[in-house]
Amino acid sequence: MTSRKRREADCWRKLAALRILADLDDWRAIRRMREAVESLELCQALWQIPARQPRKEEDR
């Protein structure tokens, strides 16, 4: 393999690696956003649950 072809192949490998890392970063960002949304939905659902009322003592 000539020096130029070797450099070109190395360049393509680096570009592929950069693309993989960019895709991984995107996947992580999407995952963090999804977890945040699920957490927000859970928090909102908990706010919708009525507060528990203390039991009234029955007259004895």
N, C-alpha and C positions, 0 to 999 in steps of 0.2 A: 504494500500500500504506500502510495506516495505521501509525502509530508502534507501536501495540500488536502488530499482526500482524508488523511488522518485528522487534520484540524477541522475539516468540514464535519466529519462524523462526530468528533468531540463536541463541536458546536451544536449539532442536532441533539446529542444526548443531554447537553446542558439545557437547551430549550425545552426538551421533554420533561426534564426534572423540574424546571421552573413552572411548567404548566401543571404538573402533578401537585406541587406545593401550593400553587394558587387555588386549584380545585379543593385541596384539603382545607385551606383557609376559609374558602367559601362554605364548605360543608360544616366546619366548626362554627362559623358565624350563624348559619341557618339553625344549627342544633341549639346554640345558646339562645337565639331568638325564640325558638319553639319552646324551650324550657321556661323562658321568662313569661311567655304568653300563657303557658299552662299554669305557672305559679300565680299569675295575675287572675286567671279564671278561677282557680281554687280560692284565692283570697276574696274575690267578689262573691263566690258561692257561700263562703263562710259568713260574709256580712249579711246575706239574705236569710240565714237561719235565725229564727226568732230567739231572743234571749230567754233563758230558762227562768221561769218565775219561781220564787221560793214557795215551798208548800205552806199552805195556811194550816195552822193548828186547828184541828176540829175541836169543838166544845166538848168537854168531857162530862 
